[in-house]
Amino acid sequence: MQFYEDSLKEYRNLQNSLDTVHRKGKVEGLAEVVKKGIEQGLSDELLVTLAGLTVEEIQRMRLS
């Protein structure tokens, strides 16, 4: 029974790690798309609609 519990714990740890990497990749990809939109002259309002970010987040990205 202990082997099963240890195996299940290891599986859950690995799954959590993969989920974290997946989320991080999505955020980094979204940031790249927003940066390209900024470079192309898209408005804050359009970027908010497309990316689902706030105006403040878009403006911070414009400054960075």
C-alpha positions in Angstrom: 0.0 0.0 0.0 2.9 2.4 0.8 4.3 1.9 -2.7 1.0 2.9 -4.2 0.7 6.0 -2.1 4.3 7.0 -2.9 3.7 6.4 -6.5 0.5 8.5 -6.5 2.3 11.3 -4.6 5.1 11.3 -7.2 2.5 11.4 -10.0 0.7 14.3 -8.5 4.0 16.2 -8.0 4.9 15.7 -11.6 1.5 16.7 -12.8 1.6 19.9 -10.7 5.0 20.7 -12.2 3.8 20.2 -15.7 0.7 22.3 -15.1 3.0 25.1 -13.7 5.2 25.0 -16.8 2.2 25.0 -19.1 0.7 28.1 -17.4 4.1 29.8 -17.5 4.4 29.1 -21.2 1.0 30.5 -21.8 1.8 33.7 -19.9 5.1 34.2 -21.7 3.4 33.5 -25.1 0.7 36.0 -24.3 3.2 38.6 -23.3 5.1 38.1 -26.6 1.9 38.6 -28.6 1.0 41.8 -26.7 4.5 43.2 -27.3 4.1 42.5 -31.0 0.7 44.2 -31.0 2.2 47.2 -29.3 5.0 47.3 -31.9 2.3 47.2 -34.6 0.5 50.2 -33.1 -2.6 48.4 -31.8 -4.6 50.4 -29.3 -4.8 49.6 -25.6 -8.5 48.9 -25.9 -7.9 46.3 -28.7 -5.1 44.6 -26.8 -7.3 44.4 -23.7 -10.0 42.7 -25.7 -7.6 40.3 -27.5 -5.4 39.4 -24.5 -7.9 39.7 -21.6 -5.5 41.9 -19.7 -6.3 45.2 -18.0 -5.5 48.6 -19.4 -2.9 49.0 -16.6 -1.2 45.8 -17.5 -1.0 46.8 -21.2 0.4 50.2 -20.2 3.0 48.6 -18.0 4.1 46.5 -21.0 4.3 49.6 -23.2 6.8 51.1 -20.7 9.0 48.0 -20.4 
